[in-house]
Amino acid sequence: TTRNFQPIYFEHGKSTLGDQFKNEIKEIADYMRDNENVFLELNGFSNSLGSISFNKALSEDRALHIKRLIMREGISTYRIKANGMGIYKDETAESNSEKNEVDKQNRRVDLAFKIIHKKGGKKNVKKKK
């Protein structure tokens, strides 16, 4: 069974979390522990403040931070992929207050769970060429 988890949001310019997300990280790890065929892809994003290279690195640091926290809960590194996606642009914001809210929403890591079905004792995973 799949389960939906909300994105994890960060403060401006930060790639680490406070203890307020401790329970959520534990829930993610518990879900993965209970479902050994589930793999997780973490996609980190940033807002548009700062340079493209800074935001690319920041988004990757955010995803890697979440990965490390989940690994500390006993989940193997091979089951978690972390990606830095860089700046996520939402062109729908028209006013400054809307843009500020969009910027807050863009400072996040999205969680994408994938179920890998075993076939013949081996995991049925496509390899990248």
C-alpha positions in Angstrom: 0.0 0.0 0.0 1.2 3.5 -0.8 1.0 6.4 1.6 1.1 10.1 1.0 3.4 12.3 3.0 3.4 16.1 2.8 6.5 17.9 1.5 9.0 19.0 4.1 9.5 22.7 4.2 12.7 24.7 5.0 13.5 28.1 6.2 15.0 30.6 3.7 18.6 29.7 3.0 18.6 26.6 5.3 19.2 23.0 4.5 18.7 21.6 7.9 15.6 20.9 10.0 14.7 21.5 13.6 13.2 18.9 15.9 9.7 19.8 14.7 10.0 17.2 11.9 11.4 14.4 14.0 8.1 12.5 14.2 7.5 12.9 10.4 11.0 11.5 9.7 10.2 8.6 12.0 6.9 7.9 10.3 8.6 7.8 6.9 11.2 5.4 8.2 8.5 3.2 9.8 6.6 3.1 6.6 9.7 2.1 4.6 10.6 -0.5 7.3 7.2 -2.0 7.1 7.3 -2.1 3.3 10.6 -3.4 2.2 9.7 -3.1 -1.5 9.3 0.6 -1.2 12.0 3.0 -2.4 12.0 6.7 -1.9 13.0 9.5 -4.2 13.6 12.9 -2.5 13.4 16.0 -4.7 14.8 19.2 -3.2 13.7 22.6 -4.4 14.5 26.2 -3.6 13.0 29.6 -4.2 14.3 32.1 -6.8 16.3 34.2 -4.3 20.0 33.9 -5.0 22.0 32.6 -7.8 21.1 29.5 -9.9 24.2 27.6 -8.7 23.6 28.5 -5.0 20.0 27.3 -5.2 20.9 24.1 -7.1 23.4 23.2 -4.3 20.9 24.3 -1.6 18.1 22.1 -3.0 20.5 19.1 -3.2 21.7 19.7 0.4 18.0 19.8 1.6 17.3 16.4 -0.1 20.6 14.9 1.3 19.7 16.1 4.8 16.4 14.3 4.7 18.1 11.2 3.3 20.6 11.2 6.2 17.8 11.6 8.8 15.9 8.7 7.4 19.1 6.6 7.2 19.7 7.3 10.9 16.3 5.6 11.5 17.8 2.4 10.0 16.8 2.7 6.4 19.5 1.6 3.9 21.0 4.2 1.6 20.3 2.2 -1.5 16.5 2.6 -0.9 16.7 6.4 -0.9 17.7 8.7 -3.8 18.2 12.4 -3.2 18.0 15.0 -6.1 18.6 18.7 -6.1 16.2 20.2 -8.5 17.2 23.8 -8.0 14.8 26.7 -8.4 11.1 25.9 -8.8 9.4 28.8 -10.6 5.7 29.4 -10.2 4.7 32.2 -12.6 1.2 32.5 -11.2 2.2 34.9 -8.4 1.1 38.4 -9.3 1.6 40.4 -6.1 4.6 40.6 -3.7 2.6 38.8 -0.9 1.7 36.1 -3.4 5.3 35.8 -4.4 6.5 35.6 -0.8 4.0 32.7 -0.2 5.1 31.0 -3.4 8.8 31.4 -2.3 7.9 29.7 1.1 6.2 26.8 -0.7 9.2 26.3 -3.0 11.7 25.8 -0.1 10.9 22.1 0.2 11.7 18.5 -0.4 9.0 16.4 -2.1 8.8 12.6 -1.4 8.0 10.2 -4.1 7.6 6.5 -3.1 8.1 3.8 -5.6 7.1 0.2 -5.2 9.6 -2.3 -6.7 8.1 -5.7 -7.4 10.4 -8.7 -7.1 10.6 -11.0 -10.1 12.4 -14.3 -9.9 14.1 -13.4 -6.6 15.6 -10.2 -8.1 14.3 -6.7 -8.0 12.7 -5.7 -11.3 14.5 -2.3 -11.7 15.4 -0.7 -15.0 19.1 0.3 -15.1 20.2 3.6 -16.5 22.5 3.4 -19.6 
